[in-house]
Amino acid sequence: MIHSWFVIANPTSGNKKLSKNWKDIAQLLTEKNIDFSVGYTTHSKHEIELVHTAIQQGYRNIISVGGDGTLHNVVNGIMTQRYVKTSEITVAVIPIGTGNDWIKTYNIPNNIEKAIEIIEKKKIILQDIGFLKLENTTAYFNNIAGIGYDGYVVNKLNKLKRFGSIAYLLSGIAGLFFYKKTSFKIEIANKIIETKCLMTLFGICKFSGGGMKMTDYKNAADGLFDVTIAKNIGLLDLVFNLPKLYNGKIINHKKVETYLTKELKIIPQTADKPFIQADGELIGTGNVTVSIKEKAIQFIVN
């Protein structure tokens, strides 16, 4: 087993911030006596391959340098490797992405030097990981996933990321005007819900969409998803309740329901299947079954 860290760095994160910041990152890691090797991603989901190789070589500590998408792929690499138990792997994050939502749950600052100081302290928690099963693919997620409006927004966001953090606002506004609500059949907590729905979110951590708090967050290691079903909420409703999307009070809206569950199944009832996103990454469309892997990965937190 190798005791040093394997750094996975994404040159495209945060509008290519790595090229501006890598020299500082490497210098700070060295100054903190954090021994490391580095692998740079060169194509989509390359993080998964790099993780598999690193673990096979004996690495058990991984630093994700990038945004939520980089971390999402690192997690998928850990969960799909077959060399060691996933709970034996420790992940730390140096955030240089656009949204950086996962770090907000653990009060990890969006600052390279402070993030490295947190890695040095090595405070570790074991966190749950979600698993999505679609008709044609599967994926793991470490933060929040959903189907409907938020999937539509992520699809738009991929085309707008060059605008930086304002891209979340732009794609969100586009979704308010153009996303058509879908009828869903949702199997959850031993009941079946059939409703016209703006979106259904299922989360492990607290924030998504560039800082919005839309689930009734409890604990990232309780073996349960925090589920939010936003029913037939209209444009004016969302506009008048915009602050509540960020302070968490949107869950008290009369058209919003929340649940706790270990698993759920969502079946769109229309021919035009809505998008499914996880950690801000587009996963696919159509039916989805969601389950949880309890205390699956160790993370460095503040």
Steps between C-alpha positions, in 0.01 A plus 500: 500500500626850410451759776541810285213676321401455138384834360246496218496840333248613240643771269150595374341567841385853579574636153851349499609638838755220547757655267492819713508324834693173467840647589354642824319172579815292452708743706250507789472119508879478514524764774248302709708183452213335315672245277319456168499382141272654240288387207335749261169425332507515122145396407149456638483270805874443487497536880339154523790337315759693703336391827492134394870510409602688817317259731642201315848649550439526874376856557227538764496882525368709212479877456243628251611832347205642309130552549197287583530314169860399571404376846199316355725308262757428772220353713380290207854373455519396865158334501565301181851370582528148642843506668408612854196592708383848403499601868880458504540792257534859622408794276592866545400794282683809379214698339560688176167424329201712402243397761690314772177399677623189684759693703232735638345224714830456683600869518804443281592847371526574131864590556797291393728577796229440762385181327855364517521592870187287553665208317802537731274469808343183355165506679317202347133406474336200332228615261214322326500476120195482273452259211287567191377224275355612167380287210832528315757610758593529867678766704600584857465842662635666813286813528154548347326349199163569344263472209295768326572872512846460654597249231382748237711771666812280502449426132490875431787567738738286296461753218543805725794407729728738314315783678624377841284494814229715338435200273288345778276805508471517120416131462256520792314789339485314168350203681230714662379616161542188288486187718165322474390327821479121480260253656686249717421177677724495808537190717635610836474408868245223436266730309436598139472866406360600160536870434585770250838607616759775449776274634589230747832530686672233709799612701775383730653842562349847525558727200458487121462730200764748612395527865128425505372305801199304383495188718426460871860399573553278804829313486737379226560169676156393628430251220206706372429732208342839568235511227320812377205480263420843358156460349317732262692816595463781246734771378358773726515264797871447445571868438324608822674223696849544352670576837348182643685293238825611666404508869331159500149625580364391162427159658220668700313601183154344475589342165819338631519164679803347671582140589775285646570169330768244416370454145249633251389448143386771261307427182420794268151468355568684173661401172747791525726371778656760734872526571660345809799672659737401779750740663432739212588239238249383238441125541217417258123502463200284586426272795742496792542285810698653785670316787759586764840356590550572869826651631669415171794743471719697741517875435723771646278776644536822699 
